[in-house]
Amino acid sequence: MVKAVNTLVVWHGYPTPAVEGRTPGQATEGVMVQHGSHEHTGAHPASARRGEPGGKQEGAQQSKLLPYLAAERVLRAVVLIGIGLILLTHMHADWVDIAHRLAERTGLDPSRNETGKVITRLGGFGSQQAVRDGVIAVGYGLLEAVEGYGLLRRRPWGEYLTVSSTALLFIPEIQELVKRPTDLKIVGLALNIIIVVYLIIRLLRRRKPH
């Protein structure tokens, strides 16, 4: 009974008489050291886990360029959806007359080559083609919006989706560039290539073991 009481008192750090051949100081010191080592090994398990490779992976995923890529996708989405809605709500509009008036308001000469070519193409733009192009524009705009959300939230599926959809457009973009080369088309194609290469590098780095 006395030994049990002494053991309990020693465990709480109070000085006691000798326990099993030890002096009071040795008994207390031994128990406190044991208790301290127990606290040391069991303290802050969550903080220890935070220092594991998960933190490295989270830091590696950070990129300052992704928000800009997301903003570019969202801007494309707004433009495409806007154009698509205009086409769908103005199926029977006279696009040649609209193009003439728009050119005059913006100071463009409809008789010039580039402006005249655009107006001439709009001459055969009927209601069926307006519906078709409007649906395509809205659908592609929604896809761009989803890509922008995925990139903004730094989701891997957003990067995979952006790479796939952008790379699939390389062939028609190159064909269009060969037929009618313009500086705007060259810049757009170069930008898309840079975006695809950058995202592929990010995806490959993420798959490597840390």
C-alpha positions in Angstrom: 0.0 0.0 0.0 2.8 2.4 0.9 4.7 1.6 -2.3 1.6 2.3 -4.4 1.1 5.7 -2.7 4.8 6.5 -3.2 4.6 5.6 -6.9 1.6 7.8 -7.5 3.2 10.7 -5.7 6.5 10.3 -7.7 4.5 10.2 -11.0 3.1 13.7 -10.2 6.6 15.0 -9.6 6.5 15.4 -5.8 9.6 14.5 -3.8 9.2 11.2 -1.9 11.3 8.8 0.1 13.4 6.3 -1.6 11.6 4.0 -4.0 13.0 0.6 -4.6 16.6 1.5 -3.6 16.6 5.0 -5.2 17.0 8.3 -3.4 14.1 10.7 -3.7 15.9 12.9 -6.2 16.8 9.9 -8.4 13.3 8.5 -8.3 11.7 11.9 -9.2 14.3 12.6 -11.9 13.8 9.2 -13.5 10.0 9.5 -13.6 10.1 13.0 -14.9 12.6 12.1 -17.7 10.4 9.2 -18.7 7.3 11.5 -18.6 9.1 14.1 -20.6 10.2 11.7 -23.3 6.7 10.5 -23.6 5.4 14.0 -24.1 8.2 14.7 -26.6 7.4 11.7 -28.8 3.7 12.2 -28.7 3.5 16.0 -29.0 2.0 17.7 -32.1 1.4 14.8 -34.4 -0.5 17.0 -36.7 2.4 19.4 -37.1 4.7 16.5 -37.8 2.4 15.3 -40.5 2.3 18.7 -42.0 6.0 18.5 -42.6 5.7 15.3 -44.7 5.8 15.2 -48.5 2.2 16.5 -48.7 3.5 20.0 -47.9 6.1 19.7 -50.7 3.5 18.6 -53.2 1.3 21.5 -52.2 4.1 24.0 -52.6 5.1 22.5 -56.0 1.6 22.9 -57.3 1.7 26.6 -56.7 2.2 28.7 -59.8 1.9 32.3 -60.5 1.0 31.7 -64.2 -2.2 29.7 -63.6 -4.4 32.6 -62.6 -3.4 34.4 -65.8 -4.2 31.4 -67.9 -7.5 31.1 -66.1 -8.3 34.7 -66.8 -7.4 34.2 -70.5 -9.8 31.3 -70.7 -12.6 33.1 -68.9 -12.2 36.1 -71.3 -12.4 33.8 -74.3 -15.5 32.2 -72.8 -17.2 35.6 -72.3 -16.5 36.6 -75.9 -17.6 33.3 -77.5 -20.8 33.0 -75.5 -21.6 36.6 -76.3 -21.1 36.1 -80.0 -23.1 32.8 -79.9 -26.0 34.5 -78.2 -26.0 37.3 -80.7 -26.1 34.8 -83.6 -28.9 32.8 -82.0 -31.0 35.8 -81.3 -30.4 37.5 -84.7 -30.8 34.5 -87.0 -32.6 36.5 -89.7 -30.5 39.7 -89.5 -29.0 41.3 -92.5 -25.3 40.8 -91.6 -24.0 42.6 -94.7 -25.9 45.7 -93.7 -24.8 45.3 -90.1 -21.1 45.0 -91.1 -21.4 48.1 -93.4 -22.7 50.2 -90.5 -20.2 48.8 -88.0 -17.4 49.6 -90.4 -18.6 53.1 -90.9 -19.0 53.7 -87.2 -15.5 52.4 -86.4 -13.9 54.4 -89.2 -13.1 51.5 -91.5 -13.5 51.7 -95.2 -15.8 49.0 -96.5 -14.2 49.3 -100.0 -10.8 48.2 -98.7 -9.6 44.7 -99.4 -9.7 43.2 -95.9 -13.0 44.8 -94.8 -14.6 44.1 -98.1 -13.7 40.4 -97.9 -15.3 40.1 -94.5 -18.5 41.8 -95.7 -18.6 39.6 -98.8 -18.3 36.5 -96.7 -21.2 37.7 -94.6 -23.4 37.9 -97.7 -23.9 34.1 -97.7 -24.5 33.9 -94.0 -28.0 32.6 -93.6 -30.2 31.7 -90.7 -29.1 28.0 -90.6 -25.5 28.9 -90.5 -26.2 31.5 -87.8 -27.8 28.8 -85.7 -25.0 26.3 -86.3 -22.2 28.8 -85.6 -24.1 30.2 -82.6 -24.5 26.8 -81.0 -20.8 26.0 -81.6 -19.7 29.3 -80.1 -21.8 28.9 -77.0 -20.7 25.3 -76.5 -17.0 26.2 -77.0 -17.4 29.2 -74.7 -18.8 27.0 -71.9 -15.8 24.6 -72.4 -13.5 27.6 -72.0 -15.3 28.6 -68.8 -14.9 25.1 -67.3 -11.2 25.2 -68.2 -10.8 28.6 -66.6 -12.5 27.4 -63.4 -10.2 24.3 -63.2 -7.1 26.4 -63.8 -8.1 29.0 -61.2 -8.8 26.3 -58.6 -5.5 24.6 -59.6 -7.3 21.3 -60.4 -5.3 18.7 -62.3 -8.4 17.9 -64.4 -8.5 21.5 -65.5 -5.0 21.3 -66.8 -5.7 18.0 -68.6 -8.8 19.4 -70.1 -7.0 22.6 -71.3 -4.2 20.6 -72.9 -6.5 18.2 -74.7 -9.0 20.8 -76.0 -6.2 23.2 -77.1 -4.1 20.6 -78.7 -7.0 19.3 -80.8 -7.4 22.8 -82.4 -3.8 22.9 -83.6 -4.6 21.2 -86.9 -7.5 23.5 -88.0 -5.6 26.5 -86.7 -2.5 25.6 -88.8 -4.7 24.9 -91.9 -6.4 28.3 -91.5 -3.1 30.0 -91.0 -1.7 28.4 -94.2 -4.8 29.5 -96.2 -5.1 33.1 -94.8 -2.0 34.0 -92.8 -2.4 37.0 -90.5 -0.4 38.3 -87.6 -3.3 37.7 -85.2 -3.5 34.0 -86.2 0.2 33.6 -85.8 0.1 35.2 -82.3 -2.9 33.1 -81.3 -1.3 29.8 -82.4 2.0 30.6 -80.7 0.2 31.4 -77.5 -1.7 28.2 -77.5 1.5 26.2 -78.1 3.2 27.9 -75.2 0.2 27.2 -72.9 0.1 23.5 -73.9 3.9 23.0 -73.4 3.8 24.7 -70.1 0.9 22.6 -68.8 2.4 19.4 -70.0 5.6 20.1 -68.1 3.6 20.8 -65.0 1.7 17.5 -65.3 4.8 15.5 -65.9 6.5 17.0 -62.9 3.5 16.2 -60.7 3.6 12.6 -61.7 7.2 12.2 -60.6 7.7 10.7 -57.1 8.8 13.2 -54.5 
